[in-house]
Amino acid sequence: MQIIIDLPDKMTLRMEEKWGNLSEKMLKTLALEAYQNRLISTSELREMLNLSSSLETHKFLKEAGIYLNYDEDELNEDFNTINQLRKI
């Protein structure tokens, strides 16, 4: 999905001076809001922002001052990963 936002040029310039790329800023803001409201999982946040690893995702959340949502599904996923690694 593509979302278009019309902003006055003079405001856009000030915002870009402060935050840089506004498209990236809006995407991160939307992703964080969705994550905080438990609309998306940690892995979906990673996918949405095209982050390379879970560690990078956790770092992103920490820098944003947001606690990690860790639910039962993610715990089970971690247990499965541990079990697979033990078999190697």
C-alpha positions, 0 to 999 in steps of 0.5 A: 500500500502506498500512502500520500501526504500533502504538506506545505513545502515550508513545513516539509523543509523544516521537518527534513532539516530536523529528521531527514527523510520524511518517508522513512520517519513516517514509516518508523513512526507508524511501525512503532505505534502499531507495535506498541498497540500490539497490532504487529509482532516483533518479526513483522516490525522487523519485516516492515522496516527491513531490519537485518536481524532480531538484534537490530530490531531489539536495538531499534526498539531500545533506541526508541524507548519501547519495551519488547513485546514478548508473547507466548508465540515468540517464546515457543518460537525461541524454544523451537530454535533452541531445540533445533540448535541442540540437534546440530 
